[in-house]
Amino acid sequence: MDVRGPGSALVERLLEESDKKGFLDPASVEAVSREFSIPASRAYSIAGQLEHFHFAPTPKGTTSVCAGPACELAGSADVASALKALPGANPIPLLGSPIWHTPVLAMVPGRRGSMPRRVGVEAASSMGDLQRSPLATSAEPAKELLTGSGELLGGLKRRRSAADYFKSDARRFANFMEQNTGAEVRSDIRSSRIVDTATGHEIADIIETLGRSEVAERMVVCDAGGREPENDAAPVLAWIDPMGVVEGMLLAAHASGAGRALLFVPHEHAGLRESFARALRDLESESLWPAVEVGMFSGPNFVPTDREIGIASLYGGLTLSEGATRASESRARLWGAHVLMSDPEAFLRLSRRASGGPKATAARIVSVGGRVKAPCVAEASLTATVGEFLGESTGGFPEGSVVKALHFGGVYGGPLRPVALNSRLRSLFGRLDGGGSGQILVIDRDTCMVRWSEYFSWLGERLCCGACVTGRLGPSYVRRLIRKITDGRGELADLEDIRATIELMKETALCPQGGRVLNPVLVCLENFSGEFEEHIIEKKCQAHVCWP
């Protein structure tokens, strides 16, 4: 079912042309602009704000190294440094990994195109060694990531294909939808207390707001790509049960009176796109719930702005700055409809309600990385302590490792002191701005927390689209101040400048992401101020990274 917006076809064509050569040359942009009867400058303005697109061929031998937080802890910066010494390697940072939750990833050019590989520093001694490293595959991302006990959301433990679904479960869902009115479904969702993982608000509240909207058109959107560059559970959940995601979207649409549902699937995840495409073809042929029109839209996974603004902008054919301006006026105007947007976890929990699955909802899907024995995606009881959950799901910490911090909440969260191991997960979710992300990264004493905050200031530069002055200049200014501290030239007044800059960004950024993109730096400064002061006053680094 094709319900694509006016700009989605343009993005798809630009992606197709980019994939042919690895970049967009003037002839390709001109051909696409003629095809869509738009100025070439329009195509450039959209592609130019996305790091996925390049306008010149990348040098031969270029290798992209994952630069997400989990990969940073696992040593990707060391891999990038080693690659710089190789003739013609030209390492560039990669955000938006096509491989889910790989601790260190390099995209290595080879005979079969760009091959994703799990690598360590030792594998980067030569280009040949790097190309012989073990391949990382996204064919079955859940196979290695789910814990041994293995069931998620009260039953997900194996991949359920669309064919399996229509053989066994489709009629059950159709009967549920026919036998329950929208009001009855809303009441059932209210009793479930299911939480939208992106905002921390109950799905029932969002559905009721959507149902009361004065905007004539309503739409349900699922962001299957997740919010974290390489360490989010959403794509894994979507891969295990694509039809469960679609079911949940249809259920939310039925409860809110929405007539359309849209899946956003990152262009880089070819297997996931094909999986959903098959599911939607079967859905159309079976007429499972014809009252709701369902479609799929793909775009670059890395959207350097608030994800809803970014996806809606690409879907509507806008530049990111235009999308941010419209969103500040009205989200409904941005989409052309009042929208409920969430990720696969929330929709799969809704699907479980319709299937008569377990009613208990005091759990969250958590992605765990960093200094643990086995990175994983696991379901965590919110009544468990962080230490209990990590011990059960990952097997604990490597021998000799001493936990210095727990980075909670992903790229908008922040590092907490080790005492957080004794905290219950329920108390941590929502404590940090952006803490709705179910991500925990374990940091040991080999990591300098000042360097960790510097890394997030660098990441903030990459995540801001540049549409507003504070987003364009704030992260760079903070990074220069932190670099001054790690170079031994810092002053105590620099810490106040960092705090003031981050507060200014929160107050003046055009989009929500711009306001919270440096939240990890602020949280790090609050919880590990002693390390910052040691660097400034004593020229001392506990981790022996900045000084021996």
C-alpha positions as CSV (number, residue, x, y, z in Angstrom):
1,M,0.0,0.0,0.0
2,D,1.6,3.2,-1.1
3,V,0.8,6.1,1.2
4,R,4.0,7.9,0.7
5,G,4.2,11.7,1.2
6,P,5.3,14.1,-1.5
7,G,9.0,14.0,-0.5
8,S,9.5,10.3,0.2
9,A,9.7,9.3,-3.4
10,L,12.4,12.0,-3.9
11,V,14.4,10.7,-1.0
12,E,14.1,7.1,-2.4
13,R,15.4,8.2,-5.8
14,L,18.3,10.1,-4.3
15,L,19.2,7.0,-2.3
16,E,19.0,4.9,-5.4
17,E,21.3,7.2,-7.3
18,S,23.7,7.5,-4.4
19,D,23.9,3.7,-4.0
20,K,24.9,3.3,-7.7
21,K,28.2,5.1,-7.3
22,G,28.5,5.7,-3.6
23,F,27.9,9.5,-4.1
24,L,25.6,11.9,-5.9
25,D,27.2,13.5,-8.9
26,P,25.7,16.6,-10.7
27,A,24.3,14.5,-13.5
28,S,22.4,12.2,-11.0
29,V,21.0,15.2,-9.1
30,E,20.0,16.9,-12.4
31,A,18.3,13.7,-13.6
32,V,16.3,13.3,-10.4
33,S,15.3,17.0,-10.4
34,R,14.0,16.8,-13.9
35,E,12.1,13.6,-13.0
36,F,10.3,15.4,-10.2
37,S,10.1,18.7,-11.9
38,I,11.9,20.5,-9.1
39,P,15.0,22.7,-9.2
40,A,18.3,20.8,-8.7
41,S,18.9,23.2,-5.7
42,R,15.9,21.6,-4.0
43,A,17.4,18.1,-4.2
44,Y,20.8,19.4,-3.0
45,S,19.2,21.2,-0.1
46,I,17.6,18.0,1.2
47,A,20.5,15.7,0.6
48,G,23.0,18.2,1.8
49,Q,21.6,18.1,5.4
50,L,22.1,14.4,5.7
51,E,25.4,12.7,6.4
52,H,24.3,9.7,4.3
53,F,24.8,11.6,1.1
54,H,28.2,12.6,-0.4
55,F,28.7,14.7,-3.6
56,A,32.1,13.4,-4.5
57,P,33.6,9.9,-4.7
58,T,35.1,8.7,-1.5
59,P,38.8,7.9,-1.8
60,K,39.7,4.3,-2.7
61,G,40.2,2.2,0.4
62,T,38.0,4.4,2.6
63,T,36.8,2.5,5.7
64,S,34.0,3.7,7.9
65,V,34.4,2.9,11.7
66,C,31.4,2.9,14.0
67,A,31.5,6.0,16.3
68,G,28.4,5.3,18.5
69,P,28.7,5.2,22.3
70,A,29.0,1.4,22.7
71,C,31.6,1.2,20.0
72,E,33.5,4.0,21.6
73,L,33.7,2.1,24.9
74,A,34.7,-1.0,23.0
75,G,37.7,0.7,21.3
76,S,36.5,2.1,18.0
77,A,38.6,5.2,18.4
78,D,41.7,3.0,18.7
79,V,40.7,1.2,15.6
80,A,40.3,4.5,13.7
81,S,43.7,5.7,15.0
82,A,45.3,2.4,13.8
83,L,43.6,2.7,10.4
84,K,45.0,6.2,9.9
85,A,48.4,4.7,9.7
86,L,47.5,2.5,6.8
87,P,48.2,3.8,3.3
88,G,44.9,4.8,1.6
89,A,42.7,3.6,4.5
90,N,41.0,7.0,5.1
91,P,38.9,6.1,8.1
92,I,35.7,8.1,8.6
93,P,33.3,7.9,11.5
94,L,30.0,6.1,10.9
95,L,26.8,6.9,12.7
96,G,23.7,4.9,12.1
97,S,25.3,1.4,11.9
98,P,23.6,-1.1,9.6
99,I,24.6,-3.8,12.1
100,W,22.8,-3.7,15.4
101,H,24.7,-3.6,18.6
102,T,28.1,-4.6,17.2
103,P,30.7,-3.6,19.8
104,V,33.2,-2.4,17.2
105,L,32.3,-2.2,13.6
106,A,34.2,-1.2,10.4
107,M,32.7,-1.0,7.0
108,V,35.5,-2.3,4.8
109,P,35.4,-1.8,1.0
110,G,36.0,-5.0,-0.9
111,R,35.0,-7.0,-3.9
112,R,31.4,-7.4,-2.7
113,G,31.0,-3.7,-1.9
114,S,31.2,-2.4,1.6
115,M,31.5,-5.3,4.0
116,P,30.7,-4.9,7.7
117,R,33.2,-6.5,10.0
118,R,33.8,-6.9,13.7
119,V,37.3,-5.7,14.3
120,G,39.8,-5.0,17.1
121,V,42.9,-2.9,17.0
122,E,45.0,-5.9,16.2
123,A,43.0,-6.5,13.0
124,A,43.9,-3.0,11.7
125,S,47.6,-3.7,11.2
126,S,47.0,-3.9,7.4
127,M,44.1,-3.5,5.0
128,G,44.4,-7.3,4.2
129,D,44.1,-8.2,7.9
130,L,41.1,-5.9,8.2
131,Q,39.4,-7.5,5.3
132,R,40.0,-11.0,6.8
133,S,38.3,-10.0,10.1
134,P,35.1,-11.9,10.9
135,L,32.1,-10.6,8.9
136,A,29.3,-9.1,11.0
137,T,25.9,-9.9,9.5
138,S,22.5,-8.4,10.1
139,A,20.7,-11.4,8.6
140,E,19.7,-12.6,12.1
141,P,20.4,-9.7,14.5
142,A,18.5,-11.3,17.3
143,K,20.4,-14.6,17.3
144,E,23.4,-13.3,19.2
145,L,21.8,-10.5,21.2
146,L,18.9,-12.1,23.0
147,T,19.6,-13.6,26.3
148,G,19.7,-17.4,26.7
149,S,16.4,-17.5,28.6
150,G,15.3,-15.6,25.6
151,E,11.7,-14.6,25.7
152,L,10.8,-10.9,25.2
153,L,7.5,-9.3,25.7
154,G,6.0,-12.5,27.1
155,G,6.6,-14.7,24.2
156,L,9.0,-13.4,21.5
157,K,11.8,-15.9,21.3
158,R,12.1,-16.7,17.6
159,R,11.6,-14.8,14.3
160,R,7.9,-14.8,13.3
161,S,7.6,-14.4,9.5
162,A,4.6,-12.9,7.8
163,A,3.8,-16.3,6.3
164,D,3.8,-17.9,9.7
165,Y,1.6,-15.1,11.0
166,F,-1.1,-15.5,8.3
167,K,-1.2,-19.2,8.8
168,S,-1.9,-19.1,12.5
169,D,-2.6,-15.7,14.0
170,A,-4.2,-13.4,11.5
171,R,-7.8,-14.6,12.0
172,R,-7.5,-14.2,15.8
173,F,-6.5,-10.6,15.4
174,A,-9.2,-9.8,12.8
175,N,-11.8,-11.2,15.2
176,F,-10.5,-9.1,18.1
177,M,-10.7,-5.9,16.0
178,E,-14.3,-6.8,14.8
179,Q,-15.5,-7.6,18.3
180,N,-14.1,-4.5,20.1
181,T,-15.0,-0.9,19.4
182,G,-12.4,1.8,19.5
183,A,-13.6,2.9,22.9
184,E,-13.3,-0.7,24.2
185,V,-9.8,-1.0,22.9
186,R,-8.9,2.4,24.5
187,S,-10.2,1.2,27.8
188,D,-8.1,-2.0,27.6
189,I,-5.0,0.0,26.6
190,R,-5.6,2.3,29.6
191,S,-5.7,-0.7,32.0
192,S,-2.4,-2.0,30.5
193,R,-0.4,1.1,31.5
194,I,1.8,0.6,28.4
195,V,4.4,3.3,28.2
196,D,5.7,5.0,25.0
197,T,9.4,4.4,25.3
198,A,10.3,7.6,23.4
199,T,8.6,10.0,25.7
200,G,7.9,8.1,28.9
201,H,4.2,8.9,28.6
202,E,1.5,6.3,28.7
203,I,0.3,5.2,25.2
204,A,-3.3,5.6,26.4
205,D,-2.8,9.3,27.0
206,I,-1.3,9.8,23.6
207,I,-4.1,7.8,21.9
208,E,-6.8,9.8,23.7
209,T,-5.2,13.1,22.7
210,L,-5.1,11.9,19.1
211,G,-8.7,10.8,19.3
212,R,-9.8,14.3,20.5
213,S,-7.8,16.1,17.8
214,E,-9.6,18.7,15.7
215,V,-7.3,17.9,12.8
216,A,-9.3,15.9,10.4
217,E,-6.6,13.4,9.4
218,R,-4.9,11.2,12.0
219,M,-1.9,8.9,11.5
220,V,0.1,6.4,13.5
221,V,3.8,6.3,12.8
222,C,6.3,3.6,13.8
223,D,10.0,4.5,13.8
224,A,11.6,1.0,13.3
225,G,15.1,2.4,13.3
226,G,15.3,3.4,17.0
227,R,16.9,6.5,18.4
228,E,20.4,5.4,19.1
229,P,23.1,5.1,16.4
230,E,24.2,1.6,17.1
231,N,22.8,0.4,20.4
232,D,19.0,0.4,20.4
233,A,16.7,-2.6,20.8
234,A,14.1,-1.3,18.3
235,P,15.4,-2.9,15.1
236,V,16.0,-6.2,16.8
237,L,12.4,-6.3,18.1
238,A,11.1,-5.3,14.6
239,W,13.1,-8.0,13.0
240,I,11.8,-10.7,15.3
241,D,8.1,-9.9,14.8
242,P,7.3,-7.5,11.9
243,M,3.7,-8.5,11.8
244,G,3.4,-7.9,15.6
245,V,4.6,-4.3,15.0
246,V,2.0,-3.9,12.2
247,E,-0.7,-5.3,14.5
248,G,0.1,-2.8,17.3
249,M,0.0,0.0,14.8
250,L,-3.5,-1.1,13.5
251,L,-4.6,-1.4,17.1
252,A,-3.5,2.1,18.0
253,A,-5.2,3.4,14.8
254,H,-8.4,1.7,15.7
255,A,-8.4,3.1,19.2
256,S,-7.7,6.6,18.1
257,G,-9.7,6.8,14.9
258,A,-6.7,7.2,12.7
259,G,-7.1,6.2,9.0
260,R,-3.4,5.8,8.1
261,A,-0.4,4.1,9.5
262,L,3.2,4.6,8.4
263,L,6.3,2.5,9.0
264,F,9.7,4.3,8.8
265,V,12.4,1.7,8.1
266,P,16.0,2.9,7.7
267,H,17.3,2.6,4.1
268,E,20.5,0.9,5.4
269,H,18.6,-2.0,6.9
270,A,17.8,-3.9,3.6
271,G,16.7,-7.1,5.3
272,L,14.3,-5.3,7.6
273,R,12.9,-3.3,4.7
274,E,12.3,-6.4,2.7
275,S,10.7,-8.2,5.7
276,F,8.2,-5.3,6.2
277,A,7.6,-5.1,2.5
278,R,6.6,-8.8,2.4
279,A,4.4,-8.3,5.5
280,L,2.6,-5.3,3.9
281,R,2.0,-7.2,0.6
282,D,0.5,-10.1,2.6
283,L,-1.5,-7.6,4.7
284,E,-3.0,-6.0,1.5
285,S,-3.9,-9.4,-0.1
286,E,-5.5,-10.7,3.1
287,S,-7.4,-7.4,3.9
288,L,-6.6,-7.9,7.6
289,W,-8.0,-4.5,8.6
290,P,-9.0,-2.4,5.5
291,A,-10.2,0.5,7.6
292,V,-6.5,1.6,8.0
293,E,-4.2,2.3,5.1
294,V,-0.7,1.1,5.9
295,G,2.5,2.1,4.1
296,M,6.3,2.1,4.4
297,F,8.8,4.9,4.0
298,S,12.6,4.5,4.0
299,G,15.2,7.2,4.4
300,P,18.7,7.5,5.8
301,N,18.8,6.2,9.4
302,F,20.9,9.0,10.7
303,V,18.7,12.1,10.9
304,P,20.7,14.9,12.4
305,T,17.8,16.5,14.2
306,D,14.9,15.5,16.3
307,R,13.9,12.2,14.8
308,E,10.2,13.0,14.4
309,I,11.0,16.3,12.7
310,G,13.6,14.7,10.5
311,I,11.5,11.8,9.4
312,A,8.4,14.0,8.8
313,S,10.6,16.5,6.9
314,L,11.9,13.8,4.5
315,Y,8.5,12.3,4.2
316,G,7.1,15.7,3.3
317,G,9.9,16.7,1.0
318,L,11.2,19.5,3.3
319,T,14.7,20.4,4.4
320,L,15.4,19.8,8.1
321,S,15.5,23.6,8.8
322,E,12.0,23.9,7.2
323,G,10.8,21.0,9.2
324,A,12.1,22.5,12.5
325,T,10.4,25.8,11.7
326,R,7.1,24.1,11.0
327,A,7.3,21.9,14.1
328,S,7.8,25.0,16.3
329,E,4.5,26.3,14.9
330,S,2.5,23.0,14.8
331,R,3.4,19.3,14.6
332,A,0.2,18.7,12.8
333,R,1.2,21.1,10.1
334,L,4.6,19.3,9.8
335,W,2.9,16.0,9.1
336,G,-0.3,17.2,7.5
337,A,-2.0,15.0,10.1
338,H,-2.2,14.6,13.9
339,V,0.3,11.9,14.6
340,L,1.0,9.2,17.2
341,M,4.7,8.3,16.8
342,S,6.4,5.5,18.8
343,D,8.8,2.6,18.3
344,P,8.4,-1.2,17.9
345,E,8.5,-2.0,21.6
346,A,5.3,0.0,22.3
347,F,3.5,-1.4,19.3
348,L,4.5,-5.0,20.1
349,R,3.2,-4.5,23.7
350,L,-0.1,-3.4,22.2
351,S,-0.1,-6.4,19.9
352,R,0.3,-8.7,22.9
353,R,-2.8,-7.2,24.4
354,A,-4.8,-8.2,21.4
355,S,-3.3,-11.7,21.3
356,G,-4.3,-12.4,25.0
357,G,-0.7,-12.4,26.0
358,P,0.6,-11.7,29.6
359,K,-1.0,-8.6,31.1
360,A,2.0,-7.7,33.3
361,T,3.7,-4.6,31.9
362,A,6.2,-3.7,34.6
363,A,9.1,-4.4,32.3
364,R,11.2,-2.7,29.6
365,I,13.4,-3.9,26.8
366,V,17.0,-2.8,27.7
367,S,20.0,-2.8,25.4
368,V,23.3,-3.4,27.4
369,G,26.8,-2.6,26.2
370,G,30.1,-1.4,27.3
371,R,32.4,-3.3,29.8
372,V,30.2,-6.4,30.3
373,K,30.9,-10.0,29.5
374,A,28.2,-10.3,26.9
375,P,26.4,-7.3,25.3
376,C,22.7,-8.2,24.8
377,V,19.1,-7.1,24.4
378,A,17.0,-8.4,27.3
379,E,13.7,-7.7,29.0
380,A,14.2,-6.2,32.5
381,S,11.7,-6.2,35.4
382,L,11.4,-2.6,36.5
383,T,11.4,-3.9,40.1
384,A,14.9,-5.4,39.7
385,T,18.0,-3.4,40.6
386,V,20.5,-2.5,37.9
387,G,23.1,-4.8,39.4
388,E,20.7,-7.8,39.5
389,F,19.7,-7.2,35.9
390,L,23.2,-6.9,34.6
391,G,24.4,-10.0,36.4
392,E,21.5,-12.1,35.1
393,S,21.5,-10.8,31.5
394,T,25.2,-10.3,30.7
395,G,27.0,-12.6,33.0
396,G,28.5,-9.7,34.9
397,F,31.7,-7.8,34.3
398,P,35.1,-8.9,32.9
399,E,37.5,-10.2,35.5
400,G,39.5,-7.4,37.1
401,S,37.1,-4.7,35.8
402,V,36.0,-2.1,38.3
403,V,32.8,-0.2,37.4
404,K,33.3,3.6,37.5
405,A,30.0,4.7,35.9
406,L,26.8,3.5,34.3
407,H,25.8,5.5,31.3
408,F,22.0,5.3,31.3
409,G,19.5,6.6,28.7
410,G,21.5,6.6,25.5
411,V,22.8,9.6,23.7
412,Y,20.5,12.0,25.7
413,G,21.1,10.3,29.1
414,G,24.3,10.5,31.1
415,P,26.7,8.7,33.3
416,L,25.7,7.9,36.8
417,R,27.9,6.9,39.8
418,P,28.4,3.2,40.6
419,V,25.8,3.5,43.4
420,A,23.2,3.3,40.6
421,L,23.9,-0.5,40.6
422,N,21.7,-0.6,43.7
423,S,18.9,1.5,42.2
424,R,15.7,-0.1,40.8
425,L,15.2,0.3,37.1
426,R,11.9,1.9,37.7
427,S,13.5,4.8,39.5
428,L,16.1,5.4,36.7
429,F,13.7,5.6,33.8
430,G,12.6,9.2,33.4
431,R,15.2,10.5,35.9
432,L,17.4,11.8,33.1
433,D,16.3,13.9,30.2
434,G,16.0,11.4,27.4
435,G,16.1,8.5,29.8
436,G,13.2,6.9,28.0
437,S,15.8,5.0,25.9
438,G,16.3,1.5,27.3
439,Q,20.1,1.6,27.1
440,I,22.8,0.9,29.7
441,L,26.5,1.2,29.0
442,V,28.9,0.0,31.7
443,I,32.1,2.2,32.1
444,D,35.1,1.0,34.0
445,R,38.1,2.8,35.5
446,D,40.0,2.7,32.3
447,T,37.8,5.4,30.9
448,C,38.5,9.1,31.7
449,M,35.1,10.8,32.4
450,V,36.4,14.1,31.0
451,R,37.3,12.4,27.7
452,W,33.9,10.7,27.8
453,S,32.2,14.1,28.0
454,E,34.5,15.4,25.2
455,Y,33.3,12.4,23.1
456,F,29.7,13.4,23.7
457,S,30.4,17.0,22.7
458,W,31.9,15.7,19.5
459,L,28.8,13.5,19.0
460,G,26.6,16.5,19.7
461,E,28.2,18.3,16.7
462,R,27.3,15.4,14.5
463,L,23.7,15.1,15.8
464,C,22.8,18.8,15.4
465,C,21.6,19.8,11.9
466,G,22.8,23.4,12.1
467,A,19.4,25.0,11.6
468,C,19.7,27.1,14.7
469,V,22.7,29.1,16.0
470,T,22.9,27.3,19.3
471,G,22.9,23.9,17.7
472,R,25.4,24.9,15.2
473,L,27.9,26.5,17.6
474,G,27.2,25.2,21.1
475,P,28.6,21.7,20.9
476,S,31.8,23.0,19.1
477,Y,32.3,25.6,21.8
478,V,31.9,23.0,24.6
479,R,34.2,20.6,22.9
480,R,36.9,23.3,22.7
481,L,36.6,24.0,26.4
482,I,36.9,20.3,27.3
483,R,39.8,19.9,25.0
484,K,41.5,22.8,26.8
485,I,41.0,20.9,30.1
486,T,42.4,17.7,28.8
487,D,45.4,19.6,27.3
488,G,46.2,20.9,30.8
489,R,45.3,24.5,30.0
490,G,41.9,24.5,31.7
491,E,40.6,26.9,34.4
492,L,37.8,26.4,36.9
493,A,35.8,29.2,35.1
494,D,35.7,26.9,32.0
495,L,33.3,24.5,33.9
496,E,30.8,27.4,34.4
497,D,31.1,28.3,30.8
498,I,30.2,24.7,29.8
499,R,27.2,24.7,32.1
500,A,26.0,28.1,30.8
501,T,26.4,27.0,27.2
502,I,24.3,23.8,27.7
503,E,21.6,25.7,29.6
504,L,21.5,28.3,26.7
505,M,21.1,25.5,24.2
506,K,18.2,24.0,26.2
507,E,16.4,27.4,26.2
508,T,17.0,28.5,22.6
509,A,17.4,25.4,20.4
510,L,14.7,25.0,17.6
511,C,14.1,21.3,18.2
512,P,14.0,19.1,21.3
513,Q,17.1,17.3,20.2
514,G,19.2,20.5,20.0
515,G,18.1,21.3,23.6
516,R,19.2,18.0,25.1
517,V,22.0,16.8,22.8
518,L,24.7,17.9,25.4
519,N,22.8,16.5,28.3
520,P,25.4,13.7,28.8
521,V,28.1,16.4,29.2
522,L,26.0,18.2,31.9
523,V,25.3,14.9,33.8
524,C,28.9,13.9,33.6
525,L,30.0,17.3,35.0
526,E,27.4,16.9,37.8
527,N,28.4,13.4,38.8
528,F,32.1,13.5,38.2
529,S,33.1,17.1,38.9
530,G,36.0,15.8,40.9
531,E,37.7,14.4,37.8
532,F,37.3,17.7,36.0
533,E,38.8,19.6,38.9
534,E,41.7,17.1,39.2
535,H,42.5,17.7,35.5
536,I,42.4,21.5,36.0
537,I,44.1,21.9,39.4
538,E,46.4,18.9,39.8
539,K,46.9,18.0,36.1
540,K,45.9,14.4,37.1
541,C,43.8,11.8,35.3
542,Q,42.5,8.9,37.3
543,A,42.3,6.7,34.2
544,H,45.9,7.6,33.1
545,V,44.5,8.6,29.7
546,C,45.3,12.4,29.6
547,W,48.5,12.0,31.7
548,P,50.4,8.9,32.8
